Amino acid sequence: MVVTRFAREVKRLRADRGLTIRDLAARLGKSVAYLGKIEAQGEIPNLDFTIELARALAIEPAVLLRLAKEARLATIASDIDREYTQAMVAHPDDATTNEKGEHTMAIVASLINMKGGVGKTTLTMQLAHTADRKDLRTLAVDLDPQSNLSQVLMGPQAYVKYIDANKPTVVDIFDAYVPRNTHGSSRVLDIHDVIVKKTGFWSNSTLDLIPSRLELSRSMKNPHSKERRLAKALAQVKDEYDLVLIDCAPTESVLTDAAYFASSYILVPIKPEFMATIGLPLLARSLQDFRAENQEHEIEIAGLVFNHSSSYSAGPEGQQSIQDVTNIAGQEGWHICENQVRYSASYAKSARERTPLGSTSYARGEVVRGFEQLAEEVFDLLGVAQVTA
């Protein structure tokens, strides 16, 4: 599932013509779902439909044909790479594998919604714990000055002790140095200094954390040339992890661009309630502007996740919110996850107990199984493979 230059050009042309995805689908006699696959999921149409699509968008067919050809060749190359990579994993050597005999490079996904209170941190925490349980080497990055993810993974007391000791946090990645030591000197940042190891629940945890602190917001008041620093730092350790999850603040800032540069995918948690869609147009515009300025960077929305759905969601207001989100997703060609995170008090309890949902006291089996199904769907969308222990 890769957003190609072909997909971006189709989407750009459609927007420039003032067409929604439904308008274009009606012109072509195709479903919105099919056009959504073209714009958001890497579907490449056949020659005849590519020409028909070009005419509907009032552009020379040769332009789209050239991009479609490029996309198909890239797909073939990717299939070949996957085939040979699997063979190399079966016959490893020191030059291509890590110490466990795996050929891996971390998938990086940011959890973003320009609206607050949608459960980004809760979803990040539970996905991280689930990945850890599957023996996926996981790095959680707290990119929110409120530092909620840091506190639920480390525990409030351990987190306060860590901050009081003036230990490195994500702030130091953006400032590119570690705090002064007792001798009054500073030194160049080593990304490993910022990573807190084994913050997961199990004794053999492979879940690590880059914590945040309130001073992150102060650091961003001078944002010059900082937007790429997180990506550069993570590049140093991407071969040490299978999955990197970034918990983002609900605001448009240099931190948003930093998350975009660091990520290949975006997950959008949404609470089905009044004003559920308020952050989505802002996110669409933010991504559009970022892509226009950074065409070399591939990033896409992997999926929208309805978070904390409840009996309220079955009522008129909740259903209207879900429909509103579905309409925007259709217009943008965004995928909506089939599984939802059902409301349960166990999520808040798991944060207090610093436990995965399945290990939280009195968590109901159907709640745990429901989240496991959502996690499997998300990992599949991200292309994260389970590691054999």
C-alpha positions as a Python dict, from the first residue, in 0.01 Angstrom:
ca = {
    (1, 'M'): (0, 0, 0),
    (2, 'V'): (211, 286, -135),
    (3, 'V'): (97, 629, -250),
    (4, 'T'): (272, 669, -584),
    (5, 'R'): (341, 977, -795),
    (6, 'F'): (54, 856, -1015),
    (7, 'A'): (-183, 857, -716),
    (8, 'R'): (-70, 1200, -597),
    (9, 'E'): (-110, 1349, -946),
    (10, 'V'): (-461, 1207, -985),
    (11, 'K'): (-558, 1347, -646),
    (12, 'R'): (-398, 1686, -721),
    (13, 'L'): (-568, 1716, -1057),
    (14, 'R'): (-903, 1621, -908),
    (15, 'A'): (-866, 1885, -637),
    (16, 'D'): (-751, 2149, -887),
    (17, 'R'): (-1063, 2081, -1094),
    (18, 'G'): (-1281, 2133, -788),
    (19, 'L'): (-1400, 1773, -792),
    (20, 'T'): (-1469, 1551, -495),
    (21, 'I'): (-1386, 1184, -527),
    (22, 'R'): (-1761, 1122, -559),
    (23, 'D'): (-1784, 1370, -848),
    (24, 'L'): (-1503, 1197, -1033),
    (25, 'A'): (-1648, 853, -963),
    (26, 'A'): (-1981, 965, -1109),
    (27, 'R'): (-1813, 1099, -1424),
    (28, 'L'): (-1632, 771, -1478),
    (29, 'G'): (-1909, 538, -1376),
    (30, 'K'): (-1689, 383, -1107),
    (31, 'S'): (-1733, 339, -733),
    (32, 'V'): (-1585, 578, -479),
    (33, 'A'): (-1413, 277, -321),
    (34, 'Y'): (-1230, 197, -645),
    (35, 'L'): (-1108, 554, -691),
    (36, 'G'): (-1008, 552, -325),
    (37, 'K'): (-788, 251, -397),
    (38, 'I'): (-622, 444, -680),
    (39, 'E'): (-559, 758, -473),
    (40, 'A'): (-475, 602, -137),
    (41, 'Q'): (-384, 236, -177),
    (42, 'G'): (-158, 219, -481),
    (43, 'E'): (-407, 66, -726),
    (44, 'I'): (-288, 114, -1087),
    (45, 'P'): (-572, 103, -1344),
    (46, 'N'): (-540, -63, -1684),
    (47, 'L'): (-442, 133, -1996),
    (48, 'D'): (-796, 204, -2114),
    (49, 'F'): (-913, 335, -1778),
    (50, 'T'): (-596, 542, -1736),
    (51, 'I'): (-675, 717, -2063),
    (52, 'E'): (-1039, 761, -1959),
    (53, 'L'): (-926, 902, -1624),
    (54, 'A'): (-692, 1150, -1795),
    (55, 'R'): (-974, 1276, -2016),
    (56, 'A'): (-1206, 1316, -1718),
    (57, 'L'): (-936, 1525, -1550),
    (58, 'A'): (-874, 1729, -1868),
    (59, 'I'): (-508, 1633, -1907),
    (60, 'E'): (-309, 1471, -2184),
    (61, 'P'): (-332, 1091, -2146),
    (62, 'A'): (44, 1059, -2200),
    (63, 'V'): (105, 1232, -1864),
    (64, 'L'): (-89, 976, -1662),
    (65, 'L'): (27, 687, -1879),
    (66, 'R'): (389, 776, -1805),
    (67, 'L'): (323, 791, -1430),
    (68, 'A'): (120, 469, -1438),
    (69, 'K'): (404, 293, -1618),
    (70, 'E'): (651, 419, -1358),
    (71, 'A'): (424, 298, -1075),
    (72, 'R'): (378, -47, -1227),
    (73, 'L'): (751, -89, -1279),
    (74, 'A'): (808, 13, -916),
    (75, 'T'): (550, -244, -803),
    (76, 'I'): (722, -518, -1000),
    (77, 'A'): (1058, -413, -854),
    (78, 'S'): (906, -422, -505),
    (79, 'D'): (768, -773, -562),
    (80, 'I'): (1109, -890, -681),
    (81, 'D'): (1278, -728, -382),
    (82, 'R'): (1032, -896, -143),
    (83, 'E'): (1087, -1235, -309),
    (84, 'Y'): (1464, -1215, -284),
    (85, 'T'): (1456, -1062, 64),
    (86, 'Q'): (1258, -1362, 188),
    (87, 'A'): (1518, -1590, 32),
    (88, 'M'): (1801, -1395, 194),
    (89, 'V'): (1631, -1415, 533),
    (90, 'A'): (1621, -1794, 489),
    (91, 'H'): (1993, -1790, 400),
    (92, 'P'): (2134, -1506, 611),
    (93, 'D'): (2482, -1360, 622),
    (94, 'D'): (2636, -1101, 849),
    (95, 'A'): (2617, -826, 588),
    (96, 'T'): (2237, -832, 557),
    (97, 'T'): (2101, -948, 891),
    (98, 'N'): (2099, -849, 1252),
    (99, 'E'): (2202, -1057, 1551),
    (100, 'K'): (1873, -1252, 1552),
    (101, 'G'): (1905, -1346, 1185),
    (102, 'E'): (1634, -1103, 1071),
    (103, 'H'): (1647, -861, 780),
    (104, 'T'): (1452, -564, 911),
    (105, 'M'): (1411, -190, 886),
    (106, 'A'): (1165, -15, 1112),
    (107, 'I'): (823, 93, 988),
    (108, 'V'): (756, 442, 1127),
    (109, 'A'): (398, 556, 1188),
    (110, 'S'): (269, 872, 1354),
    (111, 'L'): (-63, 895, 1536),
    (112, 'I'): (-206, 1235, 1448),
    (113, 'N'): (-536, 1420, 1471),
    (114, 'M'): (-560, 1796, 1480),
    (115, 'K'): (-842, 1753, 1732),
    (116, 'G'): (-753, 1672, 2091),
    (117, 'G'): (-917, 1420, 2321),
    (118, 'V'): (-942, 1140, 2065),
    (119, 'G'): (-727, 886, 2249),
    (120, 'K'): (-399, 911, 2055),
    (121, 'T'): (-188, 826, 2358),
    (122, 'T'): (-412, 538, 2463),
    (123, 'L'): (-399, 389, 2115),
    (124, 'T'): (-22, 439, 2089),
    (125, 'M'): (33, 275, 2427),
    (126, 'Q'): (-182, -31, 2353),
    (127, 'L'): (-42, -79, 2001),
    (128, 'A'): (310, -58, 2145),
    (129, 'H'): (232, -317, 2413),
    (130, 'T'): (71, -546, 2153),
    (131, 'A'): (373, -519, 1925),
    (132, 'D'): (600, -589, 2221),
    (133, 'R'): (399, -903, 2304),
    (134, 'K'): (451, -1021, 1944),
    (135, 'D'): (827, -983, 1989),
    (136, 'L'): (836, -688, 1751),
    (137, 'R'): (1121, -457, 1851),
    (138, 'T'): (926, -139, 1915),
    (139, 'L'): (1023, 220, 1983),
    (140, 'A'): (761, 463, 2113),
    (141, 'V'): (833, 834, 2062),
    (142, 'D'): (653, 1092, 2275),
    (143, 'L'): (623, 1406, 2062),
    (144, 'D'): (373, 1582, 2286),
    (145, 'P'): (490, 1837, 2547),
    (146, 'Q'): (222, 1704, 2784),
    (147, 'S'): (429, 1382, 2801),
    (148, 'N'): (133, 1152, 2869),
    (149, 'L'): (285, 859, 2677),
    (150, 'S'): (609, 892, 2874),
    (151, 'Q'): (420, 878, 3203),
    (152, 'V'): (198, 580, 3118),
    (153, 'L'): (495, 374, 2994),
    (154, 'M'): (747, 473, 3261),
    (155, 'G'): (505, 534, 3546),
    (156, 'P'): (448, 881, 3698),
    (157, 'Q'): (703, 845, 3979),
    (158, 'A'): (977, 701, 3758),
    (159, 'Y'): (908, 970, 3499),
    (160, 'V'): (935, 1255, 3752),
    (161, 'K'): (1258, 1105, 3885),
    (162, 'Y'): (1394, 1082, 3530),
    (163, 'I'): (1307, 1446, 3456),
    (164, 'D'): (1441, 1570, 3791),
    (165, 'A'): (1771, 1400, 3705),
    (166, 'N'): (1780, 1614, 3388),
    (167, 'K'): (1822, 1308, 3166),
    (168, 'P'): (1788, 1344, 2787),
    (169, 'T'): (1446, 1358, 2624),
    (170, 'V'): (1310, 1423, 2277),
    (171, 'V'): (1383, 1792, 2343),
    (172, 'D'): (1752, 1716, 2313),
    (173, 'I'): (1700, 1561, 1969),
    (174, 'F'): (1571, 1894, 1846),
    (175, 'D'): (1840, 2090, 2031),
    (176, 'A'): (2106, 1839, 1910),
    (177, 'Y'): (2296, 1820, 2239),
    (178, 'V'): (2257, 1655, 2578),
    (179, 'P'): (2219, 1860, 2896),
    (180, 'R'): (2520, 1991, 3082),
    (181, 'N'): (2681, 1742, 3316),
    (182, 'T'): (2815, 1812, 3664),
    (183, 'H'): (3129, 1961, 3509),
    (184, 'G'): (2922, 2216, 3319),
    (185, 'S'): (2997, 2089, 2969),
    (186, 'S'): (2761, 1971, 2695),
    (187, 'R'): (2827, 1711, 2428),
    (188, 'V'): (2688, 1615, 2090),
    (189, 'L'): (2378, 1400, 2104),
    (190, 'D'): (2391, 1024, 2060),
    (191, 'I'): (2035, 905, 1992),
    (192, 'H'): (2095, 603, 2217),
    (193, 'D'): (2135, 842, 2512),
    (194, 'V'): (1773, 951, 2469),
    (195, 'I'): (1620, 603, 2451),
    (196, 'V'): (1483, 455, 2772),
    (197, 'K'): (1516, 78, 2739),
    (198, 'K'): (1259, -190, 2826),
    (199, 'T'): (959, 26, 2919),
    (200, 'G'): (716, -253, 2835),
    (201, 'F'): (527, -475, 3075),
    (202, 'W'): (714, -802, 3036),
    (203, 'S'): (1058, -882, 3176),
    (204, 'N'): (1190, -960, 2828),
    (205, 'S'): (1032, -646, 2683),
    (206, 'T'): (1158, -510, 2350),
    (207, 'L'): (957, -188, 2391),
    (208, 'D'): (1175, 123, 2428),
    (209, 'L'): (1077, 488, 2468),
    (210, 'I'): (1200, 832, 2372),
    (211, 'P'): (1036, 1041, 2646),
    (212, 'S'): (915, 1398, 2624),
    (213, 'R'): (895, 1687, 2866),
    (214, 'L'): (709, 2018, 2892),
    (215, 'E'): (1011, 2215, 2768),
    (216, 'L'): (949, 2071, 2421),
    (217, 'S'): (697, 2347, 2355),
    (218, 'R'): (953, 2609, 2460),
    (219, 'S'): (1217, 2456, 2231),
    (220, 'M'): (979, 2483, 1937),
    (221, 'K'): (949, 2860, 1980),
    (222, 'N'): (1276, 2869, 1787),
    (223, 'P'): (1193, 2612, 1516),
    (224, 'H'): (1454, 2710, 1257),
    (225, 'S'): (1600, 2402, 1082),
    (226, 'K'): (1460, 2161, 1343),
    (227, 'E'): (1191, 1984, 1141),
    (228, 'R'): (1424, 1714, 1003),
    (229, 'R'): (1617, 1639, 1322),
    (230, 'L'): (1385, 1367, 1450),
    (231, 'A'): (1399, 1185, 1116),
    (232, 'K'): (1779, 1205, 1112),
    (233, 'A'): (1800, 1075, 1468),
    (234, 'L'): (1565, 784, 1404),
    (235, 'A'): (1758, 694, 1088),
    (236, 'Q'): (2048, 601, 1315),
    (237, 'V'): (1845, 326, 1485),
    (238, 'K'): (1589, 215, 1225),
    (239, 'D'): (1770, -115, 1177),
    (240, 'E'): (1743, -180, 1551),
    (241, 'Y'): (1361, -181, 1551),
    (242, 'D'): (1071, -332, 1362),
    (243, 'L'): (819, -61, 1447),
    (244, 'V'): (838, 303, 1558),
    (245, 'L'): (519, 468, 1687),
    (246, 'I'): (512, 847, 1730),
    (247, 'D'): (248, 1003, 1958),
    (248, 'C'): (188, 1357, 1829),
    (249, 'A'): (44, 1671, 1981),
    (250, 'P'): (-298, 1783, 1845),
    (251, 'T'): (-166, 2104, 1690),
    (252, 'E'): (-16, 2213, 1360),
    (253, 'S'): (345, 2311, 1432),
    (254, 'V'): (704, 2226, 1346),
    (255, 'L'): (643, 1910, 1551),
    (256, 'T'): (388, 1802, 1290),
    (257, 'D'): (642, 1848, 1012),
    (258, 'A'): (898, 1661, 1222),
    (259, 'A'): (656, 1369, 1249),
    (260, 'Y'): (587, 1379, 874),
    (261, 'F'): (957, 1372, 786),
    (262, 'A'): (1017, 1082, 1025),
    (263, 'S'): (717, 874, 912),
    (264, 'S'): (599, 670, 618),
    (265, 'Y'): (247, 624, 756),
    (266, 'I'): (-11, 812, 959),
    (267, 'L'): (-283, 664, 1179),
    (268, 'V'): (-573, 893, 1266),
    (269, 'P'): (-764, 813, 1587),
    (270, 'I'): (-1118, 953, 1584),
    (271, 'K'): (-1371, 963, 1865),
    (272, 'P'): (-1724, 927, 1718),
    (273, 'E'): (-1885, 1228, 1880),
    (274, 'F'): (-1999, 1582, 1799),
    (275, 'M'): (-1730, 1771, 1601),
    (276, 'A'): (-1549, 1444, 1525),
    (277, 'T'): (-1451, 1577, 1183),
    (278, 'I'): (-1313, 1912, 1296),
    (279, 'G'): (-949, 1803, 1272),
    (280, 'L'): (-974, 1612, 943),
    (281, 'P'): (-983, 1903, 694),
    (282, 'L'): (-691, 2058, 884),
    (283, 'L'): (-499, 1733, 856),
    (284, 'A'): (-579, 1702, 485),
    (285, 'R'): (-458, 2056, 419),
    (286, 'S'): (-149, 2005, 636),
    (287, 'L'): (-51, 1691, 444),
    (288, 'Q'): (-125, 1853, 110),
    (289, 'D'): (103, 2148, 191),
    (290, 'F'): (377, 1918, 321),
    (291, 'R'): (370, 1698, 10),
    (292, 'A'): (376, 2000, -219),
    (293, 'E'): (694, 2125, -51),
    (294, 'N'): (856, 1782, -4),
    (295, 'Q'): (764, 1574, -307),
    (296, 'E'): (1057, 1340, -251),
    (297, 'H'): (916, 1217, 80),
    (298, 'E'): (659, 935, 63),
    (299, 'I'): (396, 951, 336),
    (300, 'E'): (37, 833, 343),
    (301, 'I'): (-256, 788, 577),
    (302, 'A'): (-268, 417, 653),
    (303, 'G'): (-609, 437, 814),
    (304, 'L'): (-862, 614, 1034),
    (305, 'V'): (-945, 438, 1362),
    (306, 'F'): (-1272, 496, 1547),
    (307, 'N'): (-1154, 512, 1906),
    (308, 'H'): (-1359, 471, 2227),
    (309, 'S'): (-1678, 381, 2046),
    (310, 'S'): (-1963, 310, 2289),
    (311, 'S'): (-2337, 270, 2313),
    (312, 'Y'): (-2345, 646, 2252),
    (313, 'S'): (-2203, 578, 1906),
    (314, 'A'): (-2510, 371, 1823),
    (315, 'G'): (-2734, 675, 1884),
    (316, 'P'): (-2825, 941, 1626),
    (317, 'E'): (-2543, 1180, 1718),
    (318, 'G'): (-2277, 910, 1714),
    (319, 'Q'): (-2401, 763, 1388),
    (320, 'Q'): (-2411, 1108, 1229),
    (321, 'S'): (-2051, 1164, 1339),
    (322, 'I'): (-1945, 832, 1188),
    (323, 'Q'): (-2122, 920, 864),
    (324, 'D'): (-1958, 1263, 854),
    (325, 'V'): (-1615, 1104, 898),
    (326, 'T'): (-1696, 842, 634),
    (327, 'N'): (-1795, 1114, 387),
    (328, 'I'): (-1468, 1302, 434),
    (329, 'A'): (-1269, 980, 414),
    (330, 'G'): (-1442, 897, 87),
    (331, 'Q'): (-1362, 1238, -57),
    (332, 'E'): (-998, 1209, 45),
    (333, 'G'): (-959, 841, -45),
    (334, 'W'): (-871, 750, 316),
    (335, 'H'): (-914, 399, 451),
    (336, 'I'): (-1128, 349, 763),
    (337, 'C'): (-1032, 51, 977),
    (338, 'E'): (-1305, -211, 994),
    (339, 'N'): (-1235, -278, 1362),
    (340, 'Q'): (-1307, -15, 1625),
    (341, 'V'): (-1175, 47, 1975),
    (342, 'R'): (-1482, -6, 2192),
    (343, 'Y'): (-1519, 206, 2502),
    (344, 'S'): (-1412, 38, 2824),
    (345, 'A'): (-1301, 170, 3161),
    (346, 'S'): (-1020, -85, 3134),
    (347, 'Y'): (-825, 149, 2905),
    (348, 'A'): (-799, 415, 3177),
    (349, 'K'): (-724, 143, 3433),
    (350, 'S'): (-447, 1, 3213),
    (351, 'A'): (-282, 344, 3208),
    (352, 'R'): (-292, 364, 3588),
    (353, 'E'): (-162, 9, 3625),
    (354, 'R'): (99, 49, 3345),
    (355, 'T'): (-26, -274, 3191),
    (356, 'P'): (-131, -394, 2846),
    (357, 'L'): (-506, -425, 2815),
    (358, 'G'): (-493, -805, 2837),
    (359, 'S'): (-305, -788, 3169),
    (360, 'T'): (-525, -518, 3324),
    (361, 'S'): (-729, -627, 3625),
    (362, 'Y'): (-1087, -724, 3545),
    (363, 'A'): (-1055, -641, 3174),
    (364, 'R'): (-1337, -815, 2988),
    (365, 'G'): (-1239, -1079, 2733),
    (366, 'E'): (-1440, -928, 2448),
    (367, 'V'): (-1272, -590, 2502),
    (368, 'V'): (-927, -749, 2490),
    (369, 'R'): (-1012, -958, 2181),
    (370, 'G'): (-1162, -654, 2010),
    (371, 'F'): (-843, -455, 2051),
    (372, 'E'): (-631, -749, 1937),
    (373, 'Q'): (-833, -762, 1615),
    (374, 'L'): (-784, -388, 1563),
    (375, 'A'): (-411, -420, 1627),
    (376, 'E'): (-381, -702, 1373),
    (377, 'E'): (-558, -487, 1115),
    (378, 'V'): (-332, -189, 1187),
    (379, 'F'): (-14, -397, 1169),
    (380, 'D'): (-133, -542, 838),
    (381, 'L'): (-196, -192, 701),
    (382, 'L'): (152, -85, 809),
    (383, 'G'): (311, -397, 664),
    (384, 'V'): (467, -496, 996),
    (385, 'A'): (553, -866, 1003),
    (386, 'Q'): (556, -1070, 1321),
    (387, 'V'): (902, -1178, 1428),
    (388, 'T'): (960, -1539, 1512),
    (389, 'A'): (1114, -1562, 1857),
}
